[in-house]
Amino acid sequence: MSANFTQGMIQMRKKQFKAESKKLLDMMINSIYTHKEIFLRELISNASDAIDKLYFRSLTDNAVKLSKDDFKIQIDIDKENRTITLTDNGIGMTAEELESNLGTIAKSGSLNFKNENADDENAQDISVIGQFGVGFYSSFMVADKVEVVSKAFGDDTAHKWVSSGADGYTIEECDKEDAGTVITLHIKEDTENEDYSQYLEQYKIDELVKKYSDYIRYPIVMEMSHQVPDPDKEGEYITELSTETLNSMVPLWRKSKSEIKPEDYNEFYKSKFMDYTDPMAVIHTKTEGQATFDALMFIPQNPPYDFYSKEYEKGLQLYSNGVLIMDKCADLLPDYFSFVKGLVDSADLSLNISREMLQHDHQLKIIAKAIDKKIKSELTKMLKNDREKYEKFFKTFGLQLKYGVYANYGMDKDGLKDLLLFESSNGDGYTTLKEYVGRMADSQESIYYACGENAEKISLLPQIDAVKEKGYEVLYFTDEVDEFAIQMLMEYDSKHFANICKDDLDLSTDAEKEAMTKKNEDSKDLLDKMKEALNGKVTAVKFSNKLGSHPVSLSAEGYVSLEMEKVLNSMPGANKGVKAQLVLEINSNHPVAEKLEKADDETLKKYTGLLYSAARLIAGLDIDNPTEFSDIIAELM
Ligand code: ADP
C-alpha cells in the first residue's frame, strides 16, 4: 500500500458511496423486499468464499499454517445491544479492498432498473437484488449500522469500515490479531410491519442457516443455550450453553440424489448463482469411469442479466475434491451452452493446476465432453417429455443452439440439429426437423424454407402459395442465423434444404417446365429490354409460373440469398460488396404479363421500374427511389 493511500484512508473523513452503489444502497435501506432474511446467506457466502481463498492458499503455500479444521464461521447474537456478529478467519481485506469492495457495488455494469416494473416497487426490488446479487449490501435491509473489521492475510494492520447507510462510510486503522473479517450488524428497531428482532433469536438464525447455508463446507458455529433439567433440583431447569455447528457441511452435490428435495436445488441455485427465480431445469449427475466427477448444473429461466454483454463469462465452477479451484472454468462449457450455470467437482484434478495447464488437461477434456453430452441428453428428454417447457427454453436460448450449428465450421452440428425448432407453414407452434421430414409428402424431395422478419410476413410472400399448393410445408426462418446454420447443415436425413425464394426452385412438371422455357425464349426481346431498363440491378428478368396469384417477385441466383445479403451487409465491418444476384420473376399467368407485352418502349421502362420496386418491397428490401416510385404510380393512375 502506498504511504499516500494509507494516509488518505486513515483520516476519519466520511466518504461517499459511488453513485450507483448509493442508489442500490438506498433501495436496500428502504427495502420492502420480502426476503430480507437472505442477508444472512449473503454474509455467510462471503465468509465462506474468503475462507476458500485462504484454505486454497494453505494447500499450495507452505507459509500458511492452517488446516481445514481450523476454519470456521462464527455467529454471535447480542440481544441487549441488538447486534449480530459474523466472524470468519478467511483471507480478510486490506484497506484498499474494503474501499473498493464495500464502497462500490455493481462494478461490472450500470444499474438498469427494470422499467416495465416501475410501478411495482417490490418487483423492482427483487429484480435488482437478483440481478446483482448485491451480497454485502443486503445487510442494510435489516441493519441501520454495519461495522466491518478486517485484516488481510499477510498484512500487519487491520482496518475498520463503518457505515450507517446512505450518508457514506469511514475507514480507520484498528487492532485485530488474526487474519479474517468480523462483521457486526446493528439490527433495526421493529416497526409496525417489520419484525427485525426475530433475527436476534437463536432459533431463527439456526433456521436460516439450515435453510440457506447448510451446504457451506466450513462449520458455522453459534453458542446455543438450552434448558436442561437441573441435576440438583428436581423439576427445575437450568440454562446450559454449548457451541454448536448449525450446518451439515455436506455440499449439496455430494449428497445422494434421493436425499435432495427440489427446493434444496432451487435454493442452492438462487443463492449461489444470484438469480431470483427458480431454475428451469436441474441437471445433477455423478459420473464414474474415464473421469470421476459430480456435476450440478442449472438452466436458468431467463438469460443472466449481462448475458448479451461483452462482460459475460461462461463457465462452470470447478472444485477439486470439494475445494473451489476456479470460479468460471470456460473450458467446461461449449459456447452454445454458455447460459448453463453450475459446478463440477472432481477428485481427478490437481489442486495446483494453473489456468494455462488446465486448458491442456486431459481429464478436464473428458469431463467437458461428458458434460456436453449430459446437457444434450437432458434437453432431448425435455423436448420429448415436456414440449411446452422445451419451447419456452428454446425461445429463450434457442438462438444459442443455432449459432452452435453454424460456428466452428459446423463441427458441432450433428449433436445439435435435433434440438432445433422452427416455425412453419404447418400452423402455430414449432417443429423439429425430424417432425418436418416425418410429414413430407412422397413426391417432396427437399426441405423448403423461406426467410423473413416474422412468420406472418413470410406467410405473405408470393412464392409461398405455389409450394403450399403442392402440399409442401415451408419452414419459417426468422432469425438471421437460420439460413447460415442450415447451409452448414446442408441436409437432414438425406434431404436437402431449398430456399423457396431462390430462382432454381422449380416445382412444376416437365411439361410445364418445357412450356415455360419456350415462353421465355419467345419473349427474349421483351425480357432483354426489361433487364436493360433495370440497368444492372438484376442479372435476369424472366417469366415464371410459380407465383400463384401474385404478379412479381425477386429471387436470388447462386449461393447468396436475399436474406444472407441483408445479414452480411449489416454486420459490423462488413464490406458492402456482398450482393445477391437478383432475378426479377414475372407471373406469366397474371394479366400484368399481357400488359408488358403490349406496352411501347417508354411505358415498358416505367412498368419495369415499378414492378422491380414492388418486388423489392415484398422481399423486405429498401427501394432506391421511393419518390420516383410514387410519382410513376400517380402518373399511371
Ligand atoms: P459479491 O460477494 O457478489 O462479490 P459482495 O458485495 O457481497 O459481492 O462483496 C463484495 C466483495 O467484498 C467480495 O467479492 C469480496 O471480495 C469482499 N468480501 C465481502 N465479504 C468478505 C469477507 N467476509 N472476507 C473477505 N472479503 C469479503
Residues whose N, C-alpha, C, O or C-beta is under 5 A from the ligand:
A	BS01	ADP	N46 A47 A50 G92 M93 N101 F132 G133 V134 G135 F136 Y137 T181
